[in-house]
Amino acid sequence: MIRRIIKIDEEKCNGCGVCAKACHEGAIEMIDGKAKLMREDYCDGLGDCLPECPTNAISFEEREALEYNESAVLAAKEKNNHTSCLGMQTRKIVHNEKETVKAVVSHLNQWPCQIKLVPVNAPYFNGAKLLIAADCTAYAYANTHSDYMKDRVTLIGCPKLDDVDYSKKLTEIIKNNDIKSVTVLRMEVPCCGGLEVAAKKAIQSSGKFIPWQIVTVSIDGKIIDN
């Protein structure tokens, strides 16, 4: 079919790779230091890559080309998310607390730790003490790792920045796993109330009777409610 598609002038291309990063569909790749359109059917013809090119090496042309295949693009993205993204790879973390005398030891015991990313049936949830912590607590309270994360599975989030209802996923985690206790570590700021409400709602919706507590950290790094 005849349609609009991008054209890359290799002589003008300086190999910066900006266009490849700007192409959300993954149609452009860097080969031997030059940008190349590798998949015609991945190019939607909208040209997100054009304004990013510092040398004006990319332009539009009308020519015979394969039809844009959105389903193939989505499938490729899904595959990449599960195979190449380090942030999505679930794994158990083991720390050596005897590495050095002066070392500050991390007590993060699993990955991922974002509420949005963690799988609800991860094996480390069975028999776990759960810490549901606001993003900012680890920065505000210096001993978050040793005082609250140690020996717990840590889930972090920010109800102000994440446009999601945490209670639904937290309910699944608590309901489908043998959770021994729940600690909510929040900041004193009002927006953190959303995290507290989500945790309480999740415990109630799970139908389980689990020991739980709310710990509040002040902006200057003090525990003000324990």
Buried (B, 14 or more C-beta within 10 A) or exposed (E): EEBBBBEBBEEBBEBBBBBBEBBEBBBBBBEEEBBBBBBBBBBBEEBEBBEBBEEEBBEEEEEEBEEBBEEEBEEBEEEEEEEEEEEBEEEEEEEEEEEEEEEEEEBBBBBBBBBEBBEBEBEBBEEBBBBBBBBBBBEBBEEBBEEBBBEBBBBBBBBBEBEEEBBEBBBBBBBEBEBEEBBBBBBBBEBBEBBBBBBBBBBEBBEEEBEBEBBBBBEEEEBEEE
